[in-house]
Amino acid sequence: MFLTNREIVQSEISNWLKGDVSLHSMFSYNFASAILPFIQDDQGAAITVEGAYQVLNQKNICFIPFYPELSTNTVFIWKKYTRLSPVIDRFIKKVQEYLEKSRSLYEK
């Protein structure tokens, strides 16, 4: 079983499992794409966050959500009144557009 190195995600999963499973014996990863070959070759499974593989468009991978649902929040922050590079400024605008589009899908 592969599990992210992100401690906050590990903590959330551990709490969800109520301590019934040890997470210490699992293999860990930093980038979801790094473990994709192992999953495709049936050498393991991964616990990951929704959307981690979305850009890879892998049709031969099955995603099964936790039940009851396990959700967490992610924040995106930057220093107020700071002049940002054009690349960062454009990235922030793209994130805002995506979030607005996502919100409109959920509101329907």
Solvent accessible surface area in square Angstrom, and as a share of the most:
residue,aa,sasa,rsa
1,M,98,0.44
2,F,19,0.08
3,L,3,0.02
4,T,12,0.07
5,N,64,0.33
6,R,124,0.45
7,E,140,0.63
8,I,109,0.55
9,V,9,0.05
10,Q,51,0.23
11,S,56,0.36
12,E,60,0.27
13,I,4,0.02
14,S,39,0.25
15,N,103,0.53
16,W,67,0.24
17,L,36,0.18
18,K,166,0.70
19,G,60,0.58
20,D,122,0.63
21,V,74,0.42
22,S,70,0.45
23,L,26,0.13
24,H,178,0.79
25,S,98,0.63
26,M,37,0.17
27,F,139,0.58
28,S,63,0.41
29,Y,15,0.06
30,N,107,0.55
31,F,149,0.62
32,A,16,0.12
33,S,62,0.40
34,A,61,0.47
35,I,7,0.03
36,L,15,0.08
37,P,74,0.47
38,F,91,0.38
39,I,28,0.14
40,Q,71,0.32
41,D,92,0.48
42,D,133,0.69
43,Q,115,0.51
44,G,28,0.27
45,A,49,0.38
46,A,29,0.23
47,I,24,0.12
48,T,36,0.21
49,V,64,0.37
50,E,177,0.79
51,G,41,0.39
52,A,35,0.27
53,Y,8,0.03
54,Q,133,0.59
55,V,137,0.79
56,L,56,0.28
57,N,110,0.56
58,Q,59,0.26
59,K,181,0.77
60,N,109,0.56
61,I,26,0.13
62,C,104,0.62
63,F,113,0.47
64,I,148,0.75
65,P,115,0.72
66,F,61,0.26
67,Y,194,0.74
68,P,89,0.56
69,E,139,0.62
70,L,48,0.24
71,S,80,0.52
72,T,76,0.44
73,N,140,0.72
74,T,117,0.68
75,V,120,0.69
76,F,92,0.39
77,I,147,0.75
78,W,112,0.39
79,K,159,0.67
80,K,143,0.61
81,Y,203,0.77
82,T,62,0.36
83,R,234,0.85
84,L,52,0.26
85,S,56,0.36
86,P,115,0.72
87,V,114,0.65
88,I,80,0.41
89,D,55,0.28
90,R,159,0.58
91,F,105,0.44
92,I,10,0.05
93,K,106,0.45
94,K,101,0.43
95,V,35,0.20
96,Q,80,0.35
97,E,93,0.42
98,Y,135,0.51
99,L,80,0.40
100,E,109,0.49
101,K,135,0.57
102,S,22,0.14
103,R,138,0.50
104,S,50,0.32
105,L,117,0.58
106,Y,190,0.72
107,E,137,0.61
108,K,195,0.83
